[in-house]
Amino acid sequence: MEVLEITHIVNAAIEVPNYFDEKFQYFKIRVLDEETEQIKNYFDDALKFIIDAISLGKVLVHCAWGKSRSASIVVMTLMRLYHMDFDDVYERVK
């Protein structure tokens, strides 16, 4: 991770602990990978964390499988930061 200059991590998986608290600043999103979860409740705080983190380094966003919770956070971030519509962002992230 040092080679990639990652300084901050968004952990979007309640079941995955923050393994490297001493090396990275974390934002923990405590949601399960289920349709009934309300990940949107974390969007504003996640975006603030990511914006602040970008000014200091690079951000890794992950969940357990890397295809729904973390992708949702990345899509939301790109839509809000760059005022892009969902379809454009989805195609880039996919």
N, C-alpha and C positions, 0 to 999 in steps of 0.2 A: 504494500500500500504506500510505503514511503516513495517508491519509484513513481507512482502515479500522483503523488503530492496530495493525497486525500487527507483532509483534516477533520471533516465532519461526516456523520453517518445518520441517515434516517432509517430506523429499524421499524418497518411496518408489519411486524409479526409478533403477536403477543407470546407465541410459543418459542421464540428464539431470543435468548438472553443477549445483552450487550457484553460481548466477550472481552473487549479491549477498552474499558473505561479509562484506563490510564494513558492511552495513546490518542483517543479520538473524543470529540464532543458529540454526544448522541442526542437525537430526538426520537423518543419511543412512541410509536402509535400502537395502542393496545386494542387491536381488533383481530378477530379470527377471520379465516378465509371462508366466509359464509355470506350468502346473499342478504341475510337479514341484518348484517352489520352496517353501521352508519359511518363509514370512513369519511364521508363529507364533513362530519363534525370536527375533523382534524385538519381540514384543508387550510384554514386561515393561519393556524399556528405553524403548520408544516411549511407553508409558503414563507412566513416570516423567518423561520429558522434557516431555510434554504437561501433566501436573499442575504441574510446576515452572514451566512457561511461562505457564500460565493465571494464576498469581499475579503475573506481571510484565506481562502484556499479552494479546495474542490470537495464536492459532496458525492457520496455514494448513497444511493437509495436501494434498499433491499427488503425482501420479505422472505418467506420460506421457499417459495418456488419461483419467484421472479416474473410472474405473469399476470397477477391481478392487483393485489394491494400496492406493490411498489409501482407497477405500471400506472395505476390510478393516480398516485401522487405525482409521478413524472408528467403525465398528460395534463393534470390540473395546473402544475407549475408552468409548463410551456404555454398553455392557453392563457393564463393570467399575465405572465411576464411579457409575452410577445403578441398578445391580442390575436391569437390564431383561433380558427374555428376547430371544433372537435375532429372533423373528418381529416383535415390536414395534419393535425398533431398525431392522431391515431395512426395514420399511414407512416409517419416518420418513426414513431415508437415501435410499431409492429415490426 
